[in-house]
Amino acid sequence: MSTKKNSSVRARSPQTNGDAVRRAVNWILDPGIFHDLKLHGNVKWAASALVTLAIFWVWAPESSSVEAAKSAIETVASIFGSVAVKSYQALTGALITYSGQLLPLLWLRMQFLMEGCGGESWRIGRWLPLAVDGSRVGTPRTRKNEDRFCKPAGKKGKKKGKKKRGRYANQKRRSGKKKSHYDPQAVGPQMWLTLVWHIGMRMPWCWRVGPSYSSERNHLLEMLAKLKFAMFTLFCADAGFVGYDFWKGIASPGYHFLIRVGSNVRLLKKLGYVRERNGIVYCWPDAAMKKKQLPLVLRLLHFHDGHGDVYLVTNVLSETDLTDRQASEIYRRRWGVELQFRSFKQTFGRTKLRSRTPDCAEVELHWSLVGLWMLQLLAFKEQTAAGEPADHTSIAAVLRIIRSMIRYDSRVPLPGQSLPKQLAGAQIDDYERHSKKKSRNYPRRKEEPSAGKPVINTATKKHIQRLCELQSTAQVA
């Protein structure tokens, strides 16, 4: 009789902040997603428990990685009743070993949840719009970080002969006036992050990390080779993602792209490879023509975004499949990936990572991105249910709410202050701003050059003759 009474009292006990956080995390970290993961025989922890601890580690407000790990271990033990490992060294060691296997499984799980709660934000027309962009993230200046992330110095060859120096070459220059507000510093070791970002739901999709001198185009091609993307995926990028080989690398697996082009791109028209109509252009550089590669057929779009002319190319040739209005909307909303980087670096405090060794720095970057993604997904779920727009989420407010819930995990929330209610109200301010938010004399601000207009030439007789030769050769083969 007493046992039934105790169970009924326990069932009616009020839900604490810790209970709400546990339910929210368990909604994402379903243990079944790691069912096929193979762990070493000596491992005593479950994969979901390790991932949970890693998330609370990157959510912790402490400035030191070790102190953040200690805080996360105490919090997870209090909220979940047990913890995977009990030290910073064990946590980072396990993450270094297994992050490569855990991350793809976690990406698939979160992408599945995004599709379930995305609604109209999931696709634009028939397209799954994914923006691609890159940014650098700083790390502490240690010898190991410099060796891993800094570009190696090139070997200087011996000069055959010394050039005669001018008459005044050894004279000291006059000290001119310098800007007092600008004090350039040496660039420390940095990591290059190439992020694939969902345009409609405004949150990460997947990413690739490398040294500071990595190529974001190569990063994307590597992700295309290793990961599987949904049908009708449309990759949208700015003017840096250009080139015949790069575009062919996206189109060959059956994916599509929408990319801005400028004066650094040369295109052809009236080549006769397909039925000619307005907007049809070709990318066929001389190097591809010499290698006997066929031209890429593209569609050129021209818009005006309020600041200047914008030229886009896409391998979606049908205006019915991708209308001009949809293309304009997708490219305009691509700008949100820049805000994602700002939120990650400024709001989430990852302008400079805390780890002093390369392996730990990579682990910290990976799981910081996962932690921020989880915050955005939890907020999106509650705000969509409340009918709030997806682009009004305040990441800073969501982070404050989660940290407050974790800090006071044993408290019972007041009516109307539950975690779902607070996340639903985590919106940016809606007042009308009458002045510019940027400062007047920001010292590190640089003026980005305009992309300009692509160079479009009419195909010559040589181009047409060479194309006919390649087509006849293909027919014979």
C-alpha positions in Angstrom: 0.0 0.0 0.0 2.8 2.4 0.9 4.6 1.6 -2.4 1.6 2.6 -4.5 1.2 5.8 -2.4 4.9 6.8 -3.0 4.6 6.1 -6.7 1.5 8.3 -7.0 3.1 11.1 -5.1 6.2 10.8 -7.3 4.0 10.9 -10.4 2.3 14.1 -9.3 5.5 15.8 -8.3 6.0 19.1 -10.2 8.4 19.1 -13.2 11.6 21.1 -12.6 13.7 23.1 -15.0 16.1 20.1 -15.1 13.3 17.8 -16.2 12.3 20.2 -19.0 15.9 20.4 -20.3 16.3 16.6 -20.1 13.1 16.1 -22.2 14.3 18.7 -24.8 17.7 17.0 -25.2 16.2 13.5 -25.3 13.9 14.7 -28.1 17.0 15.1 -30.3 19.4 12.5 -28.9 17.4 9.4 -29.4 19.7 6.5 -28.4 18.5 4.6 -31.5 20.4 6.8 -33.8 23.7 5.4 -32.6 22.6 1.7 -32.7 25.0 0.7 -35.5 28.0 2.6 -34.0 30.9 0.3 -33.2 32.7 1.2 -30.0 35.9 -0.3 -28.5 35.4 -3.2 -26.2 36.7 -1.3 -23.2 34.2 1.5 -23.6 31.7 1.6 -20.7 29.6 4.6 -21.8 26.7 4.9 -24.3 27.2 7.1 -27.3 24.1 9.2 -26.5 25.5 9.8 -23.0 28.8 11.0 -24.4 27.0 13.3 -26.9 24.9 14.7 -24.1 28.0 15.6 -22.1 29.6 17.2 -25.1 26.5 19.4 -25.6 26.5 20.6 -22.0 30.2 21.2 -22.3 29.8 23.7 -25.1 26.7 25.2 -23.5 28.6 26.0 -20.3 29.4 29.7 -19.8 32.9 29.1 -18.3 35.8 30.7 -20.3 38.1 27.7 -19.6 37.6 24.4 -21.4 38.5 22.4 -18.3 36.2 24.4 -16.0 33.4 24.1 -18.6 33.9 20.3 -18.6 33.8 20.2 -14.8 30.5 22.2 -14.8 29.0 20.0 -17.5 29.9 16.8 -15.7 28.2 18.1 -12.5 25.1 19.3 -14.4 24.6 16.1 -16.5 25.0 14.0 -13.3 22.4 16.1 -11.6 19.8 16.2 -14.5 20.3 12.7 -16.0 21.4 10.8 -12.9 24.6 9.5 -14.6 27.5 10.8 -16.7 29.5 9.2 -19.5 33.0 10.2 -18.2 34.2 12.2 -15.2 37.1 14.3 -16.5 38.0 16.7 -19.2 40.8 14.5 -20.5 38.4 11.5 -20.8 35.8 13.7 -22.5 38.1 15.2 -25.1 39.9 11.8 -25.7 36.6 10.1 -26.4 35.4 12.9 -28.7 38.7 12.9 -30.6 38.3 9.2 -31.2 34.6 9.0 -32.1 33.5 12.4 -33.4 34.1 11.3 -37.0 31.5 8.5 -36.5 29.1 10.4 -34.3 28.7 13.6 -36.3 27.3 12.2 -39.5 24.7 10.2 -37.5 23.8 13.2 -35.5 23.5 15.3 -38.7 21.0 12.8 -40.1 19.0 12.9 -37.0 18.7 16.6 -36.8 18.0 16.9 -40.5 15.2 14.5 -40.0 13.8 16.5 -37.2 14.1 19.7 -39.2 12.0 18.1 -42.0 9.4 17.1 -39.5 8.9 20.6 -38.0 10.0 22.7 -40.9 6.6 23.1 -42.6 6.7 25.7 -45.4 10.2 26.7 -44.5 11.6 23.3 -45.5 11.5 23.9 -49.2 11.1 26.8 -51.6 9.0 25.5 -54.4 10.4 22.0 -55.1 13.9 23.0 -53.9 15.8 22.2 -50.7 17.8 25.4 -50.6 21.3 25.1 -49.0 23.7 28.1 -48.8 27.5 27.5 -48.7 30.0 29.8 -47.3 33.3 29.8 -45.4 34.8 31.7 -42.5 37.9 31.5 -40.2 37.8 30.7 -36.5 40.7 31.7 -34.3 42.6 29.3 -31.9 45.2 30.1 -29.1 48.7 30.8 -30.4 50.5 27.6 -29.4 53.2 25.8 -31.3 51.0 22.8 -32.1 48.2 25.0 -33.3 50.5 26.9 -35.5 52.0 23.8 -37.0 48.5 22.3 -37.8 46.5 25.4 -38.9 49.0 28.0 -40.2 50.1 27.9 -43.8 53.7 26.4 -44.0 56.3 28.9 -45.0 57.6 28.3 -48.5 61.2 27.5 -49.1 63.2 30.4 -50.4 65.4 29.5 -53.4 68.8 31.0 -54.0 68.8 34.0 -56.3 71.0 33.7 -59.3 72.3 37.2 -59.2 71.8 40.2 -57.0 70.0 43.1 -58.6 71.7 46.4 -58.3 69.8 48.6 -55.9 68.9 52.1 -56.6 70.7 55.1 -55.4 68.2 55.9 -52.6 67.2 52.3 -51.8 69.0 52.2 -48.4 67.7 55.6 -47.3 65.0 55.5 -44.6 61.6 56.5 -45.5 60.1 59.6 -43.9 57.7 58.8 -41.2 54.4 59.8 -42.5 51.2 60.2 -40.5 49.5 56.9 -39.7 45.9 56.3 -38.6 45.9 56.3 -34.8 42.9 54.1 -34.6 44.3 51.2 -36.7 46.9 48.9 -35.1 47.3 45.8 -37.2 48.3 42.6 -35.4 49.9 39.4 -36.7 47.4 36.8 -37.6 47.5 33.8 -35.3 46.6 30.2 -36.1 43.1 29.8 -37.5 40.8 27.1 -38.7 38.8 27.3 -41.9 35.1 26.4 -41.5 33.0 25.7 -44.6 29.4 25.6 -43.6 26.4 24.3 -45.5 23.3 26.1 -44.1 19.6 25.6 -44.6 18.2 28.8 -46.1 14.6 28.3 -45.2 15.0 27.2 -41.6 18.1 29.3 -41.0 20.3 26.7 -39.3 23.3 24.5 -40.1 23.1 21.4 -42.2 26.6 20.0 -42.3 30.2 21.4 -42.4 33.8 20.7 -43.1 36.8 21.9 -41.1 40.5 22.4 -42.1 43.5 24.6 -41.8 43.4 28.3 -42.4 44.5 28.0 -46.0 41.8 25.4 -47.0 39.7 25.8 -50.1 36.0 26.1 -49.4 35.2 24.8 -52.9 37.2 21.7 -52.2 35.5 21.3 -48.9 32.1 21.3 -50.6 33.2 18.8 -53.2 34.5 16.5 -50.4 31.1 16.8 -48.7 29.3 15.9 -51.9 31.5 12.8 -52.3 31.0 11.6 -48.7 27.4 12.7 -47.8 24.1 12.1 -49.5 21.8 15.0 -50.1 18.1 14.9 -50.9 16.6 15.2 -54.3 16.2 18.7 -55.7 18.9 20.1 -53.5 19.9 23.5 -54.7 23.3 24.9 -53.5 23.4 28.7 -53.4 26.7 30.5 -53.0 28.4 33.8 -53.6 30.9 34.9 -56.3 33.8 32.9 -54.9 32.3 29.5 -55.8 33.0 29.6 -59.6 34.9 27.5 -62.1 34.2 24.8 -64.7 35.5 21.9 -62.6 33.7 23.0 -59.5 30.4 23.5 -61.2 30.8 20.1 -63.0 31.6 18.5 -59.6 28.2 19.7 -58.4 26.2 18.8 -61.5 27.7 15.3 -62.1 26.1 13.7 -59.0 22.8 15.2 -60.1 22.7 18.3 -57.8 21.9 21.8 -58.8 23.4 25.2 -58.0 22.6 28.9 -58.0 25.8 30.9 -57.8 26.6 34.6 -58.3 29.0 35.4 -61.1 31.1 38.6 -61.7 33.7 39.9 -64.0 36.0 37.0 -63.1 33.8 34.7 -65.1 33.8 34.3 -68.8 30.8 32.8 -70.6 29.8 32.0 -74.1 26.5 32.5 -75.9 25.1 31.2 -79.2 27.2 28.1 -79.2 24.4 25.9 -80.5 24.9 23.0 -78.1 21.3 23.2 -77.0 18.2 25.0 -78.3 19.0 28.7 -77.9 16.7 31.0 -76.0 17.1 34.0 -73.8 19.3 33.4 -70.8 21.2 30.3 -72.1 24.9 30.6 -71.7 27.8 28.2 -71.7 30.9 27.7 -69.5 33.6 26.3 -71.7 37.1 27.6 -70.9 40.0 26.8 -73.2 41.5 24.3 -70.7 38.3 22.2 -70.8 38.1 22.4 -74.5 41.7 21.2 -74.9 40.8 18.3 -72.6 37.9 17.4 -74.9 35.3 18.1 -72.2 31.9 19.3 -73.3 30.6 22.7 -72.3 28.4 23.3 -69.3 24.9 24.6 -70.2 23.8 27.3 -67.8 21.0 29.8 -67.4 21.9 33.4 -66.6 19.6 35.5 -64.4 19.9 39.2 -63.8 18.4 41.0 -60.8 18.7 44.3 -58.9 18.9 43.9 -55.2 18.6 47.6 -54.2 22.4 48.1 -54.1 23.4 47.0 -57.6 23.1 44.5 -60.3 23.3 40.8 -59.4 24.1 38.1 -62.0 23.4 34.5 -61.2 24.0 31.3 -63.1 22.2 28.0 -62.5 22.1 24.5 -64.1 18.4 24.5 -63.7 17.5 25.4 -67.3 13.7 25.2 -67.0 12.0 28.4 -65.8 9.1 26.3 -64.6 11.3 24.3 -62.3 13.1 27.3 -60.9 11.3 30.6 -61.5 13.1 34.0 -61.5 11.2 34.9 -58.4 12.2 31.8 -56.5 15.9 32.3 -57.6 15.8 35.9 -56.4 14.3 34.9 -53.0 16.7 32.1 -52.5 19.8 34.2 -53.2 18.4 37.1 -51.1 17.9 34.9 -48.1 21.3 33.3 -48.6 22.7 36.3 -46.7 21.5 34.7 -43.5 24.5 32.4 -43.4 26.6 35.5 -42.6 24.4 36.1 -39.6 24.9 32.5 -38.6 28.6 33.1 -38.5 28.1 36.2 -36.5 25.9 34.3 -34.0 28.4 31.5 -33.7 31.4 33.8 -33.2 29.9 36.7 -31.2 26.7 35.5 -29.5 28.0 32.0 -28.8 31.5 33.2 -28.0 33.5 31.2 -30.5 35.5 34.0 -32.2 38.5 32.3 -30.7 38.4 28.8 -29.5 39.6 27.8 -26.0 41.6 24.6 -26.8 45.4 24.8 -26.9 46.0 21.6 -29.0 44.8 21.0 -32.6 42.8 17.9 -31.9 40.9 19.5 -29.0 40.4 22.6 -31.0 38.7 20.6 -33.8 36.6 18.8 -31.4 35.5 22.0 -29.7 34.6 23.6 -33.1 32.6 20.6 -34.2 30.6 20.3 -31.0 30.1 24.0 -30.6 28.4 24.0 -34.0 26.2 21.1 -32.9 25.3 22.8 -29.6 24.3 26.0 -31.4 22.3 24.0 -34.0 20.4 22.2 -31.1 19.5 25.6 -29.6 18.2 26.8 -32.9 16.2 23.6 -33.5 14.6 23.6 -30.0 13.6 27.2 -30.5 12.3 26.7 -34.0 10.1 23.8 -32.9 8.4 25.8 -30.2 8.1 29.0 -32.2 6.7 27.2 -35.2 4.0 25.7 -33.0 3.2 29.2 -31.7 3.0 30.6 -35.2 6.1 32.8 -35.0 8.3 33.5 -38.1 11.5 31.5 -38.3 13.7 34.5 -39.0 12.8 36.3 -35.8 14.6 33.9 -33.4 16.9 35.6 -30.9 19.8 33.1 -30.4 21.1 35.2 -27.5 17.8 34.9 -25.7 17.6 31.2 -26.4 21.1 30.7 -24.9 20.2 32.7 -21.8 17.1 30.7 -21.3 18.9 27.3 -21.6 21.7 28.4 -19.3 19.3 29.7 -16.7 17.3 26.5 -16.8 20.6 24.5 -16.3 21.8 26.8 -13.5 18.5 26.5 -11.6 17.7 22.9 -12.6 16.1 22.0 -9.3 13.6 24.8 -9.4 10.0 24.5 -10.4 9.1 27.1 -13.1 6.4 29.6 -12.4 3.2 29.4 -14.5 3.9 30.6 -18.0 7.7 30.2 -17.5 8.1 26.7 -18.7 10.9 26.0 -21.2 8.6 25.6 -24.2 6.9 28.9 -23.3 10.1 30.8 -22.9 11.6 29.4 -26.1 8.5 30.4 -28.0 8.9 34.0 -26.9 12.7 34.2 -27.6 12.2 36.7 -30.4 14.3 39.6 -31.6 13.1 43.1 -30.9 10.5 44.4 -33.4 10.9 48.1 -33.0 11.8 50.3 -35.9 15.4 51.3 -36.0 16.0 55.0 -37.1 19.8 54.9 -37.2 22.5 52.6 -38.5 23.6 49.9 -36.1 27.2 49.8 -37.4 29.8 52.2 -36.0 31.3 55.0 -38.1 35.0 54.3 -37.8 35.3 50.6 -37.3 39.0 50.0 -37.7 38.9 46.5 -39.3 36.1 47.2 -41.7 36.9 46.6 -45.4 35.0 47.6 -48.4 34.1 44.6 -50.5 34.6 45.2 -54.3 31.5 44.8 -56.5 31.3 41.5 -58.3 30.6 43.3 -61.6 29.2 41.9 -64.7 30.3 38.5 -66.2 32.1 38.7 -69.5 29.9 37.1 -72.2 31.3 36.5 -75.6 29.7 35.1 -78.7 31.0 31.7 -79.7 33.4 31.8 -82.6 33.7 29.5 -85.5 36.5 27.7 -83.7 34.3 27.0 -80.8 31.5 25.7 -83.0 33.9 23.5 -85.0 35.5 22.1 -81.9 32.1 21.3 -80.4 31.0 19.5 -83.6 34.2 17.4 -83.5 33.5 16.4 -79.9 29.9 15.5 -80.6 30.8 13.3 -83.6 33.5 11.6 -81.5 30.9 10.9 -78.8 28.4 9.5 -81.3 31.0 7.1 -82.7 32.1 5.9 -79.3 
